[in-house]
Every structure is written in C-alpha cells, then in structure tokens.
Amino acid sequence: DALRQLVNLHADPDFQERLESLADKNTEGQLTADEREEYETYVRAIHVISILQAKTRKLLAAQPAQQMDATVRSLVRERAGDRCEYCGLPQTSASLAVFHMEHIVARQHSGSDDPVNLALAC
C-alpha cells in the first residue's frame, strides 16, 4: 500500500503555486539568492521523487497479480444477478463470453478488491 501511495503522490495546490511563482521569477532572472536556493532544492527533490515513482511503477508492474477472494467474486456476481453491470447482458445470453470481475478504479491507481469497487463485466 505504501508503494501505491508513493506512485500517487502529488504536490498540493499551495506548493504547486509557490513552485510556479519561483519558476516564473527564475525565467525572468528575478530570483533572490534565498529564492534561488529554495527553487533549486525543490527541483532536486522533485527529480528524486520522480525517479522513485518510476522505479516503484516498474516494481509494481513486475509483481504477480493478486488472486481475488472467491467470497468477494461470489458476492459481486450475486449482486449483479449474473448480468453485466455495464450493459445488463445476462451471462446465459453470452455463451461464448466468460464474464469477469473488473475493477472500477484499477489496482494500479490504488483501487481495492472491495465489492463496491468491482463490477461483473462481459
């Protein structure tokens, strides 16, 4: 879970605004010595965080897929009434298709295996 939090780490609006202000002043050549030091520190930190995020994404992609609990699968299938939760097609009408569990918010974007985040799909 900590790895996913790192991947999804983003600057808050106040920090982003400050960084943009410093970047504009830097472009105009108007930074004070203290502002230059602050700006360069931010740029280095962002660079390190970006590298960590890229390495973490690669690590997460290499992990084997987790198996979903059979009880959760059964609960979602029951809730859906054996119908695709997107189009309503009943499983019995789709003899060639095997319905599957789909994450509404993908695992790679911190989505969970909680039934509220799963849909039965054709």
Protein Blocks (a to p, Z undefined) as FASTA:
>chain_A
ZZmmmmmpccdfklmmmmmmmmmmmmnopacfklmmmmmmmmmmmmmmmmmmmmmmmmmm
mpccddddfklmmmmmmmnoopafklopafklmmmbccddddfbafklopafbfklpccd
ZZ
